[in-house]
Amino acid sequence: MFADQTVRLVVHTHAGGKAVRLRLSNTFGDRPLSFGRVTVGLSAGGGGVIAPHNVTFADHSQVTVPKGQEVVSDPVALTVKAEADLAVSVYLPTETGPATYHRSAHQTNYVSAAGDHTTDLTAADFPTTVGSWFFLDSVSVSDSPDVGTVVALGDSITDGSGSSGANHRWPDYLAARVADRPESVVDVGIAGNKVLMDDPLAGQSALNRLERDVLSQPGLRTVIVLEGINDLRSTTPPATADQIIGGYRKIIDRVHARGARILGATITPVKGSARYDDNMERARQAVNTWIRTSHAFNGVVDFAAATQDPGDPLRLLPAYDSGDHLHLNNAGYQAMADSVDLRQLR
């Protein structure tokens, strides 16, 4: 909850262009939410910003968003290079109530003392640092209409848990691989997310957030889905392989209905992790076999094969293991990105 404060959010771009649009969200709020002044500029490092530009919404400098809804800004003329950091500052003049947020940003963000600090060039008046993004749902950088969007739909492994910090997620490494190609990678991983069930901390299921997080992305061309391990690790009770496959089929149908391609990623090894047991392993193997052999997806990204220990294929390769036997480290996420056949992205 915020009131008469400014949040400064640092985001990393995967594409370059000459205009930026922001999407601000009150999806999970309990009241209409007023956004005061909003600015965006190139990050100066830390909480600093270079020449912040004012952001407008239908030519207005302020906007109120009803609960459960979002708003997209007008384009902001700002030249941005691929792999740049932006600083987005949002002034919240009135009490916000529960904040719509992305819990595990793996990025340091900043909360101000009282007042509108959206045009401050430094973080001197931002005494609090946080590891979440608040209210900022997406940043779109426009360039050529021929650029297609690749969306990585996933859970904590796509969100970057286990990495050393900002921009070491597997979608970040994939974005670096396609930096000179007409593709941009969008990461919509959420730690704890499931295919089938909503969760108080991990948000809506992949099925329930598909429209907002995936299908609404500008220039959608290809989706890579890596979800299911949290459904198998659930204690209330675990989903079956058939149930997860049924969820995949619904996602596939909806992506195809939008004229986009979808690639199925095999679930990476988890032996030795919390709540691991033989039933979980059998279900993981069944799901992965279906992904590899059903031909329901337009292609397969075999993350399991790319990250398993050859001496014990049910485990992650030790060099890729962050230590919890579930999440990967930087080297593991790099290996995942390197295993993607770029020809399948078009």
N, C-alpha and C positions, 0 to 999 in steps of 0.2 A: 504494500500500500504506500502511495506517495501523495504528497500535498505541497504545493508551492515549491517544487524541486525540479531539477533538470537531470535527466539521465543522458550520459554520453556513451554511445555504443560503437565499438570498433568492429567492422566487418571487412572480410577479405573478398575481393572480387576475383572471379575466374575468367571474366571476359572484359575486354576493353571497349570503349566507345566514347561518344561525345555528349551523351545525355543520361541522366540517372532518374529513376522513379522509385519511390518508396511505397511500401504497403504497410500501414499501421493497423494493428488489430486490437479489438475489444471483444474477441470471440468468447472469452471465458469470464468477462466482467459481469457485475451484478447491477450496473447502472449505466446511464449514458456517460461517456468519457470525453472530457474536453482536452484537446491537444492545443496548447498555446503555440508560441513560435517554435518552428522546427528548422534546423539547419543541417547541411551536409557539406563536407569538404574533405580534402585529402588529409589523412592522418599525418601528424608531425612526429609520431612516436609517443608512447605512453598515452596520456590523455589529451595531448595537444592536437590542434587542428590548424590547417593552413587555409586562410581565406574562406571561411564558412559562407556558403550560399543559402539564402532564404528559400524555403520550400513552401509552395502554395498548393491548395486543394480547391479546384474549380475557381482559381484566381483569388482565393481567400487565404490570409496568413494564419487563420485559426480554423479549427473544425471540431465539431462534436459528433462522436460516433455512437450510435445506439448500442446497447448491450447485445452481444452476439453477432456483431457485424464488423466489417473492415472498411478501410478507405484507401484509395490509391491516389498518390499525389500527381500533380502536373509534372511534365518533364522538367528537369533542372539542367541547364546548359553547363556541363562540367566534363572536361576531357579526363578520362580515366584509362590507365593502362591495365592490361590483364595482370593479375597477381599483385594488385595494389591494395592498400588498406584505406578504408574510408572511416571518417568519424561522423556519426549521426547523433545530433543533440536534440532532445525532445523536452520541451518545458511542459510541466503538468501543473496548471495553476490551481486546480481544485482537488479535493480528496478523490483518489482514483478507485478506492475499493480494491478487491482482489485483482492483481495484475496478471494479464495474459503474458506468459513468459516462456523462454526456452531455458530449461534448468541447467543443462550441462553444455555451456557454450565453449569451454576450453579456450576462453579468451577473457582477458581482463577488461572490465568495463567500469564506468565511473558514475557516482551519484553525488550531486552537489549539495551544498548548504542551501538555505532558503533563497528562492529567487530564480529569475530567468538568467541562466548563464550560457545560453545557446551560442552566443557570439564570442565567448571567452576564448582566447587563443591558447591558453594553458589550462592545466587541471588544478591550479592553485586553490580554486574554490570548490573543488570536488574531493572532499576528504575521505569518501568511502569508496572502496573498490569491491566489485562483485564479479562472480563467475557466470552470470546469466545474462541473456538478452531480454529486455522488457519492451513489449508493445511492437517492436519492429519485426514484422513478419517476413519481409523479403526486400531485396534490393535488386532492381533490374537495370542493367546497363545496355543501352541500345547502340547498335552499330549498323551492320548490314542485315537486310531482311533475309539473307541466305543462311545466317547462322542458326543452327538447330540446337535445341536444349536437350541435354542428357540429364535425367533426374535419377539420383541415387536414393531409393526408398529403403529405409532400414531402421535398425535399432541402435544400441550403444556401440556396436562394432562399426557402423557407418558414422555414428556421432563422434567417434574418435576416442572412446574410453580406453585408457591404457597408454595413449600416446604421450609424448613429452610436453604437449601444449598446443598452442594455436597452429593451425594449418599443417598438421601432420596426420590428418585423416586419410583413409584410402581415396575418397573422392578428390582431395586436394592433390594427391600424387597423380591421379588420373588426369586432372585438369592440366597439370604441368605437361603430361604426355601429349595432350591435344592442343597445346597453346598456339601452335601454328596451323591449326586446322579450323574449319568452320563449325566447331562445336563448342558449347559452353556447358560446364558441369555444375549442376545444382545439387547441394546436399540437403536432404530432408530427413536425415536420421534423427531419431529421438531415443535417448537412453531408456531402456525398459519397455520399449514399444512392442506391441503384439499384432499379429495378423487379425485376430478374431475378437479380442476383448479390450474394452476401454480400461484405463487404469488411473487412479487418482493422481499419481505422480508422473506417469509416462504418457498421459494424454489419451486421446482417442485412438482406436485401433487403426491399422493401415486401411481397412475397409472404410471406416467412417471418416478418415481425414483425406481420402484419396482425391476427392474433388478439389478441396482447398489447397492441399500441399503439392499435388502432382498434376492433375489434369488442367488446372488453371495457369500453369506456367507458360509464359509467352514462348512461342516457337517450339513447343514440345515435339520431340522427334523420337527419343528412345528412353525407356525406363529400365533401370537395373534394380531388381527387388531382391534384397537379402533380409528376410524376416522369417521368424518361426521358432528360434531357440527359446524365446521368452514364453511362448505358448507351451513349449515342452517342459520348461522349468517351473511352470505355475504350480501352485499347491492347491488350486481350487476348482476342479482337479486339472491335471495336465490335459491339454488337447491331444487328440489322436492324430496320427499321420493323415488319415482320411479327412479329418476336419480341416487340417491346415491346407491340404491339397484342394479341398472345396473352396477355401478362401482364396487361394491362388487363382483358381478358375474364374472367380468373380472379378478379381483384379485384372486378369488378362482380358476378359470380355470388355470391361469398361475402358481399358487403355486402347484396345483395338477399335472400339467404337469412336474414339477420338482420332483415328487415323495414325496412331503412333505404334512403334514397335516396343516389345518388352522382352527383356532377357532375364532368365531365372538364374540366380546365384545359389550354388550349393552352400548348405550350412556348415560352417567351419567346425573342426574338432573341439570337443569340450571335456574329454575325459580328465578327471581329477578336479573339476570345478565344483563349486557348491551345488548341492542337490543333484549331482550326477548319479545315475544308476543305469542298470541294464535296460530297463524299459525305455528310458530316455534315448539311449543309444540306438536301440532297435527302431524307434520312431524316427530318429534323425536319419538313419540309413535308408529307411523306407521313403522318406521325403526326398532325399538326395537322389535315390534311384529313379523316382518318378520325374524329378527335374531333368535328369540326364536322358531319360529314355522315352518320355511321353510325347515329345515334340509339340507340347501345348504352348511353350514359349517360342519366340522367334529365334532364340539362340540360348546357349548356356554359358555362364561364366563359372568355371569350376574352382571357386575359392577354397573348397575343402581340399582338393588335390594340391593346390598351390601352397597350402600352409601346414599340411600334416607332416608328422615325423615319419620318415620312411621306415624307421625301426619299430614304430608303434603308431599306425595310421589313425588310431582313435584319439591321439593326442596332438596338440600343436607342436611343431618343431620348436625345441627349446630356445633357439635363437630368435624366434618370433613371439615368444610368450611373454606377456607383460608381467607375469608372476601369479596370476589368479587362474591360469589354465583355461580362460574363457576369452579374455580380451587380448589384443595383439599390441606389440610395441611399434615404434616407428618402422623398424625393418620389416615387420610383418605386414603393416599396412602398405608399405612400398611394394612388397611381393604381391599383395592382392592386386594393386593397381597395375603392376607389370603383367599380370596374368590375363588382363582383359584384351581380347582380340579387337583392335580398333576398327577392323573392317565391319564388325557387327554393330557399330554405333550409327551407321548410315542406313 
